[in-house]
Amino acid sequence: MCKKIVSLVFVLSVFLTACPHGQNIPKPDPKEPTDTEWCDAACTHLKALGCEEGEDFSDGETCTEFCIKTQVSGHALSPKCIVEKVKKCEDIAPLCEEQ
């Protein structure tokens, strides 16, 4: 019985010291998309098409402000794609979703 306990303690100690405890897990490295300067044009385009995505938020934040903030945080909204490819609101996701 004593050998089983010693063996169990040994196995557990090896397991616990061998497994990373969060310190070695790589963190995501968001890269800012390169088309952020297109945010204003994309919002203007979406408004002209009558798309809800081009409207300002109820808290007063504008579409352009939201686009820039989101892009800078590393989440691509693809504003250049929106300006160049979207001809109707339904086209936004299939043509310009985050890649």
ABEGO torsion letter per residue (X at the ends): XAAAAAAAAAAAAAAAAABBAGAABBBBBBBBBAAAAAAAAAAAAAAAAGBAAABBBAAGBBAAAAAAAAAAAGBBAGAAAAAAABABAAAAAAAABBX
